[in-house]
Amino acid sequence: MKSLKLALCVATASLALGSVAMAEEMAAPTVSFNAAVGSDYIFRGISQTTGKAAVSGGVDAASGMLYAGAWVSNVDFGPTAGDPDNKTNIEYDLYAGVKPVLEGVNLDIGVIHYGYASSPSAANYNYWEGKIAASKAIGDATIGGAFYYSPEYFGKVGAAYYYEANAAYVLPIKATVSGAIGYQDLEEAKAGLNGYTTWNLGVTYPLNEHFGVDVRYSGTDSKGTDFYGDKFAGDRITASLKAAF
């Protein structure tokens, strides 16, 4: 694990130095917006809204390899120990990074901060992660993988690691089939949980240039279901309408 953390730091530093030399060559920044309405908000196999509907939106800015953005969504974690009236209702994510291309492989190296409005102070929900992802297009297919590291994960349970393999394929009818399998690992076991496997498989269909629909099956193994309960984990199907401008 220490070698992976070291690799993350070295890669980020190297790309940061490289971006300074390229600063004069970068194009003017571009800004894009996104929004979605879904039947649930699933994050790594776990519902963030206790199975209820979710509304989200975000903004992204990019210039050359560099990017930064912000995203918000409603959440509902239900009552928590010591706070039966948990009023946490908004998640806001702030992120930034670089996306270089190396020998036909698209890289994404960045950091993400997850914040939660009106959360109980004792819950320690806020945290951040470092990210390294890579993907490569092969005809109509794309394959990829990602690694995330947090020194202090959600709920202040110590260091955490997330590993994911993913793939997507564009069908002749323009729909895209995509899926992923991942493993959320905790460095120290907490309350009987030290990790669980999650997966998802779905189809995204573009209605026009700006709107699309996504239908997705997701789930976790028994470790995830036993720890989080059926209200948050387990097999489920979600549908969402997405927009991008």
Secondary structure, DSSP 4 states (H G I P E B T S, - for coil): -HHHHHHHHHHHHHHHHHHHHHGGGPPPPEEEEEEEEES--EETTEESSTT--EEEEEEEEEETTEEEEEEEEE-----BTTBTT----EEEEEEEEE--EETTEEEEEEEEEEEEET--GGG---EEEEEEEEEEEETTEEEEEEEEEESS-TTT---EEEEEEEEEEE-TTS-EEEEEEEEEEEEEEETTEEEEEEEEEEEEEESSSSEEEEEEEEEE-HHHHHHH-TTTSS-EEEEEEEEE-
